[in-house]
Amino acid sequence: MTSRSRRRVLVADDDEAVRRVVHRHLEDAGYGVESVPGGAEALARLRGGERPDVLVTDLQMPGLDGLTLLAEAKRLDPALPAIVITAHGSVETAVDAMRKGAYDYVEKPFHRDVLLLTIERALRHRMVLEENLRLTEALAREFSLGNLVGGSSGMQEVFRLAGRAAPTEAPVLLLGESGTGKELLARALHYNSARAGRPFVTVNVAAIPESLVEPELFGVVKGAFTGAVASRTGLFQQADGGTLFLDEIGEMRIDLQAKLLRTLESGEFRPVGSEREEHADVRIVAATNRDLASAVEDGAFRRDLYHRIAVVVLRIPPLRERIEDLPLLLRHFLGKHRAAGLEVSPEAMKRLADWHWPGNVRELENEIRRAVLLRGSTGSLQPGDLSPEIQAGRPARGRGDGRLDLRTIEIPDEGINLSDLEKEVLSMALRKTGGNQTKAAALVGITRQTLIYRMEKHGLK
């Protein structure tokens, strides 16, 4: 139940007997009530700063009628729920009022409980609207471009371009390694656009079995295939009016890329098993940690789709390339995890700065969260509060960024065949992963589609 003692109701009715009955019922139920004899008086209260939580108004009143009052009240306070009182036999007029913004209607003669229940529902409706507004504002603050942390030149360039792209309808392609904050930036683009009040829907293409990507995106009709026991709305329809974030888009099958391109060009799509076209107004933000340009050249990613999603391209640099942002990020994460006043000792800072951060900013936040929870009794973070790997400073692989240290490799005098070298590297990756193509592609930094293309080129099975 809502707290009635803090909720105020404005009642407008030219029938004094009805007005008195409504006033008494509401007052007895604990509401604060202001009752006036007509629409003009009610509008004067609203224009004078009166902010009721619910408006109750008769429809047929001399002077300013209920429909006109309703329109003006909604203009002054769009979230104000209005309940109209209508005479028996005038339900059609009340329904017309609901089409014009009224929340509900009560037909004369009404029962006290019906009136109170209708007002209670209207208040709950308003509370939901207010909560949604607060949530939208909180999300806008949390993901605003101003709260994305980074003072390095690379991040400042990202912020500059993102700030210009956010208010437009242009599709955006985010490039960057895992953990660099691609989804955070995608949310910032959404909540700094005109679509901020509409849905932000995310999907990780790589995390969905290939056979389920199409029904996930476009929806499915019951019985379309074995296992489709119920119709399901697709993500495009769920994101209608808002933004759809397609993470790891480089992992999408070629045939689905064609269907996605058609939807992006026309806004139309067809759920799996349906014969009817659907339409959705969606802005696309895509992301990948792969080299899509190379995938295009290899035929593993459609060139036309690439140009459709890459109208604006933002590359988020890995943390190892912007280590000067480390103090800013540390201050941000310490504040986020309720340790804003905690200092980081010079020794601990050196260990953090020397680490190669293969998991990027996500790894740094997890490290700070762990250190804050498990640190000793000293007033600052010490090297001993850090994870053993960072304390020891051991590199993860090769150069510490997933790339071979080419300084240890010599080219023989007779030279090498690059095609043979590529074939051998792919064979090594496939052997290491037991033939798992997705994992092998990740090891060599290409998409699965590119791996399949190059396996066919070299005759690998």
N, C-alpha and C positions, 0 to 999 in steps of 0.2 A: 504493500500500500504506500502511496505517496504521503509525505508529511503535509497535512492540510493546513496546519497552523501558519505555515510560511507561504501558502499559496493564496493568491487573490483572484477573485472573479468579478468581472464587470458585467452587470445585467442591464439590458435596454429593452423596455416593453412599455407601450402606452396604456396597457390595461393594468390599472392600479391593483386590482385584486390578484391578478396573476403575478405581478411584480412583487407584491408583499409575500405571497406564498413561496415563490422561488427564493427570495431574500431570507425568509425564515428557515427554510429547509437547509440552505447552504450554511447559514450562520450556526444552526444547531449542529451541523456536521463538522464544524471547526474551521471553515474557510473564512477569510477576510472578504467581505462583500461590499461592493459599491453599486447601487442601483439607481438608474435614471429613467425618466419617462419617455425618452425618444432617441432616435438615431443622432440628431444634431447634438444633443447633450453628451452622448457617449463619445462622439467624434471630438468634441471640444476637450473632453477629459484626456483622450489619447494624444491630441496635439499639444496639450498642456503638460505632457510629461508623464501621465499616468501609464504605468506598464503592468497591466494585469497578466496573469498566467493563462486565463481562459476568458473568452468573450461569449456571453449568452445573449442572443438577440432575437426578438420577434421579427418576422419577415414583413408583415403588413403594419406599417406605422405611418402616420401623417408626416408630411415634411420629408425628412431623410429616411427612406425605407431601409429595410434590413440588408438587401443586396448591395446598395450603395455604401452603407456602413461597412459591410464586409470587405468590399473592394478597397476602401480607404484604410481600413484597419490592417489589411494584409500588406498594403504598400508601406505603412509605417513600421510594421513588425511582421516580416514574412513568416516567422515561426509561431505566431499567435494562433492557437487552435480556436475555432469559432463553432459554437453549437447554435443552430437555429431552432426556434420554436414555431411550429406551424399548426394551423387549425386542421381539424379533421376534414379529410377530403382534399387537402392541398399538398399531398405528398409529392406530387410531380414538381411543384415549385421548390420544395425542399431539396429534391434530388438535383434540380438545376443549380441550387445554391452550392451543393457539394461539388458539382463540376467546376464552380467558380472559386473554390478554395475552402468552403466550410468543411469542418472535420466530420460532423454528424448532425442529426436532427432529432428533436423530441416532438411527438405529436400530442396536441391537446385533446382531451384532458390527460395529463401524464401522472404517473405514480411517482412518489418521492424516490423510491429505490432506483427506478429507471433513470431519473434525472441524475442522481448521485453517481450511479455506475457509468453513465455516459461522460460525465465530467472527469471521473477517475481515469477512464481510458484516454480522454483527451490530454490529461496531465502527463500520463505515461508517455504518450506520443510526443509531447513537447520535450520531456526529459530525454528521450532517445535522440531527437533532433539536436538538442543542446550538447549531449554527449558526443554525437558524431562531429559536431562543429568543433568541440574542444579537442577531439582526437585528431581531426584534420589539421587544426592549428598547431598541435603538439608535433605531429609528423612533419609539418612544414618547417618548424623550428629545428627539429632534430636533424633533418636531412637538407637543410638549406645549404646552398653553396658556401655561405660564409662559415659554416661549421665543419666543412671538410678541411682537414689539417694538412698543411704543407706550405713552407716558405721557400722551398727550392725553386729554381727557375723552371724546371720541368713541370712541377705541380702548378705553379702560377700560370703557366701557359695552358694547362688543362682547365684551370678555373676560368681563365679568360674566355676560352672557346666555349666552355660549357655554359657560362653566363650568357653568351650571345645565342647559343643554340636552344637553351631551355624554353624560352617563351615562344619559339616557333613550332611549326608542325613537322619539321624536318626529321626523317629517320636518323638515328645516331648509331654508329658502330663503335663499341668500346673494345680496345685491344689492351691486353695486359696479362701477366702471369696470374696463376691462382693466388688468391689472398691479397691482391693489390687494392681491392675495394671497388670492383666493377659494379656490383649490385648496389652498393652505397651511392655511387655516382649516378646510376640509373634512377634510383629513388629521388635523388636531388633534382635531376632533370624533370621528373614528373611533378614533384611538389613545388617546383618553381615555374610551372606552366599553367596555362588556362584550364588544364585538365585536372588540377590538384584535387578538386572535390569529387572526382570520379575514380573508378577502381584502378589500382596498380597491381597487375597480375604477373607473376613470375613463373617461368618453367625452365628447368635445366634439361636440355634436349639429350645430353649424354647420360642422364640418370634414368631415362625411360627406355624400356625395351623397344627396339626398332619397330616392331609390329604394332605398338600402341601409341606411337607419336602422332599419327594422323587422327585417330579418335580423340586423343587428348587435346589436340589443337582445335579441331573442327567439330567435335561432338560425335555422337553415335546414336543410331536408332535401335531400339530394342529388337533383338533377333538378327542384327546385321551380320554377325559372325558368332561362332561358338564362344560362349562366355558372355556375350552381350545380353545379359538377363534384364536390363532396364535401359531406357533411353537416358543419355547423359549430355548435359550442356558442355560444349567445348570452351576452351580458354579464350578464343576470339570473342565469343558471345559474352562471356563473363567480363571481359575487358571493354565492352562496348562503351564508347565515350571517354575511355581512359587510355592507359598505356600498357602494352604487353612487352615484358622483358624476356627476350629469348636468349638465355645463357647457353654457352657452348654450341652456338649455331653451326659451327664448322663440322659438327658430328652428324648433321642431318643428311639422310639419303638423298641421292640425286633426284629420284622421282618425286619425293616430297618437296624438294626445293622448287620444282616446277609448280606444284599446287600452291605453295606459299607465295610464289611470285605472282600468280594470278590473283590471289586474295589481296595482296598488297597493292596491286594495280587497280583493282575494281572495287575492293571492299566486300566482295561476294565470296561465299564458300558454301560447300555442300557437306553436311554431316554424313558420316559413313553410313551407308544403307538408305539414305534419303534421296528422293527425286526432286526435292524442292531446294531452291537456292535461298540462303540466308544472307543477311547483310550486317556488317559491324563497322562502326567508325572507331578505328584503333590507331594509335601512334605506336610505332615499333622502335624499341631500343634493343639492339642485339649486342652480344659480347662473345669473345672467343680468346683463348690463350694460344691459338694456332696462327700460322702465317697464311691468312686467307688468300692473299695475292698470289702466293706460290701455288696454293691449291687450285686457283683459277687457271693458272698456266698449265698445271698438270691435268686439267679436266675433271678434277674431283669436286669442284664447286662451280656452280653456274656463274658465268660472267655477268649476265643480265641481273641476276639476283644480287650479286655483290654490289653492283652499281646502284641498285635500288635501296639497299640497306646502308650503304656507306656514303650517304650524302654529306654527313659530318662524321669525321673519324677522330676519336680521342684516344691517344695512347697513354695509359697510366704507367709511369716508370716503376720498376721494381724498387724495393726499399734499399737494396745495395747500391743503386744508382743515385739515391737522394739521402744518403746517410746524414747529411746536414739537417734533415728534418727530425732526426732522432730526439733532440731535447723537446721540441714542440709536441711530438707524438707521445713521449713519456708523460709530459704534463697533462695532456688530454686524457690518457688512459688512467693515470693515477686519480684524476678528478672523477672520471667515470666510475671507478671502483672504490670510491669513498676514501681515498688516501691522498687528497689534494695537497696536504701540507708535508707529505713525506719527501725527504730529500734523497737523491741518488748519489752515493759516494763516488769520488773520481775514479776509484778502482773499478767499481761496478759499471760506471759509464764507459770505461775503456773496454771492458769485456763485451758490453753490448754493441759498441761501435765497431769492434773487430769481428763480430759475428757476421756471417754471410746472408742470413735470413732467407733460406730457401722457401719458407712459407709466407714471406713478406709481412705486411702490416697485421694480417690475421695472427701470424705466429707471435709477433711482438705483443699484441694485446693479450694473448693467452699466457705469455711469459710474465707479463706484469700482473695479471690476475693471480697467477700462481705465487709469484713472489710476495704480493701483498698478503695473501692468505697464510703463507707458510714462513714468513720472515721471522727472524729472531727478535729479541727485545730491544735492539738498538734503535736509535731515532732516525736511521736512514737505511736505505737499501745497500747491502754489502755484497761483494762477490759471492759469499756463501749462501745468499738468499736466491741466487740464480740457479737454473737447471744445470745438471752436471756437464752437459755438452757445451754450454756457453761458458761455464767456469773453466773448462779445459781448453776451449777454443779449437776443438777438433773440427776440421772441415768435413762436410758431408760427402761430396763427390768431386773428384777432379779439382777444378778451380773454385768449387763451392757454389757455382751457379748452374750446375747441370751441364756445363760444356767441358769438352776435353781441353787439357792444357797442350796446345799444339806445339809449344816449345820443346816438348819431349819427343816429338815425332820428326824423323828425318826423311826427306824424299830421296830415294836411291838415284844414283847417277843415270840409270836407264829410264827413269821417270815412272809414273804410275798411270793407270787407266781409271779415270774418275767413275766411269760406269761400273767397272768391276769393284771398285771400292764401295760404291753405294750398295751394290748387290750383297757384298760381304757384310756390311753394317746391318742391312735389313735382315739377313740370315741370322746374324748374331742376336739381334733383338728378338726375333721370332723364337729362336732356341731358348733364350733366357726366360721368355714368358710362356714357354710350353705351347706356342702357336696361338696365343691369345692376341688377336689383331689389335684390339683396342689398347691393351697394355703395351704392345710393341710400338704402336704409333706414338704413344705418350713418351716412351723411352727416347725416341729419335726426334721428337718435337714436331710431328706432322699430324694431320687428321687421319682418321681411319680410312676415309675415302681415298686420300692421297696414297696411303700405304697400299691399299688394294690395287690402285692404278699402277704403282711402281712394281708391285709383286708380279702383276701380269706382264709388265714390260720386260722384267728380268726372268720370267718363267719360273717364279718361285711358287711353291705349293704350301 
